[in-house]
């Protein structure tokens, strides 16, 4: 159950991080207020710490599996948001990478 909570929190944190970093390409006001937008890193960091804690506790006190989850979820979130919000399609190379990221998530759940 903690692993699923970790995945959910990682998903939220990665989504917020994507918006914080790449929102400037969608909403011009974000490009003009980079310092203000950077303050959003505080709650994002907190969420990543919480997700890491859940992963550590849910994955038998190991750090590596949680890191793989964070990486793979970040790849999935990046792919979805970049495609939907920026219109950048998935190339063969990025499609294979996304597939491998999904395999990493599944392996950590087994």
C-alpha positions as CSV (number, residue, x, y, z in Angstrom):
1,X,0.0,0.0,0.0
2,X,2.9,2.4,0.8
3,X,4.4,1.7,-2.7
4,X,1.1,2.8,-4.3
5,X,1.0,5.9,-2.1
6,X,4.6,6.6,-3.2
7,X,3.7,6.2,-6.9
8,X,0.7,8.6,-6.4
9,X,2.8,11.2,-4.6
10,X,5.7,10.9,-7.2
11,X,3.1,11.4,-10.0
12,X,1.8,14.6,-8.4
13,X,5.3,15.9,-7.7
14,X,6.6,15.1,-11.2
15,X,3.6,16.8,-12.7
16,X,4.1,19.9,-10.7
17,X,7.8,19.9,-11.5
18,X,7.0,19.6,-15.2
19,X,4.6,22.5,-15.0
20,X,7.1,24.6,-13.0
21,X,9.9,24.0,-15.5
22,X,8.1,23.9,-18.8
23,X,5.1,26.1,-18.0
24,X,7.1,29.0,-19.4
25,X,6.6,27.6,-22.9
26,X,2.8,27.6,-22.5
27,X,2.1,30.6,-20.3
28,X,4.3,33.7,-21.0
29,X,3.7,35.2,-17.6
30,X,5.7,32.2,-16.1
31,X,8.7,33.2,-18.2
32,X,8.5,36.7,-16.9
33,X,8.3,35.6,-13.2
34,X,10.9,32.9,-12.9
35,X,11.9,33.8,-9.4
36,X,8.3,33.6,-8.2
37,X,7.8,30.3,-10.0
38,X,10.9,28.9,-8.4
39,X,9.3,29.2,-5.0
40,X,7.1,26.4,-6.1
41,X,10.1,24.1,-5.7
42,X,9.6,24.1,-1.9
43,X,6.3,22.1,-1.9
44,X,7.5,20.0,-4.8
45,X,10.6,19.0,-2.8
46,X,8.5,18.2,0.2
47,X,6.3,15.9,-2.0
48,X,9.4,14.2,-3.3
49,X,10.7,13.6,0.2
50,X,7.3,12.2,1.3
51,X,7.2,9.9,-1.8
52,X,10.7,8.7,-1.1
53,X,9.8,8.0,2.5
54,X,6.8,5.9,1.4
55,X,8.9,4.1,-1.1
56,X,11.6,3.3,1.4
57,X,9.1,2.0,3.9
58,X,7.1,0.1,1.3
59,X,10.1,-1.5,-0.4
60,X,11.8,-3.2,2.6
61,X,14.1,-0.3,3.5
62,X,15.8,0.0,0.2
63,X,16.5,3.2,-1.6
64,X,17.3,2.0,-5.2
65,X,13.8,0.7,-6.0
66,X,12.3,4.0,-5.0
67,X,14.7,5.9,-7.2
68,X,13.8,3.7,-10.1
69,X,10.1,4.4,-9.5
70,X,10.7,8.2,-9.3
71,X,12.7,8.0,-12.6
72,X,10.2,5.9,-14.4
73,X,7.2,8.0,-13.2
74,X,9.0,11.1,-14.3
75,X,9.5,9.6,-17.7
76,X,5.8,8.8,-18.0
77,X,4.7,12.2,-16.8
78,X,7.1,14.0,-19.0
79,X,6.0,12.1,-22.0
80,X,2.3,12.6,-21.4
81,X,2.5,16.3,-20.6
82,X,5.0,17.1,-23.3
83,X,2.8,15.4,-25.8
84,X,-0.5,16.9,-24.6
85,X,0.5,20.4,-23.6
86,X,3.4,21.1,-26.0
87,X,2.3,18.9,-28.9
88,X,5.6,17.1,-29.2
89,X,4.8,13.6,-30.4
90,X,6.6,10.5,-29.2
91,X,9.4,9.4,-31.5
92,X,10.5,5.8,-31.8
93,X,13.5,6.5,-29.5
94,X,11.4,8.2,-26.8
95,X,8.6,5.5,-27.2
96,X,11.1,2.8,-26.5
97,X,12.4,4.7,-23.5
98,X,8.8,5.2,-22.2
99,X,8.2,1.5,-22.6
100,X,11.3,0.7,-20.6
101,X,10.2,3.2,-17.9
102,X,6.8,1.4,-17.7
103,X,8.7,-1.9,-17.3
104,X,10.7,-0.4,-14.4
105,X,7.4,0.6,-12.7
106,X,6.0,-2.9,-13.1
107,X,9.1,-4.6,-11.9
108,X,9.1,-2.5,-8.7
109,X,5.5,-3.6,-8.1
110,X,6.3,-7.3,-8.3
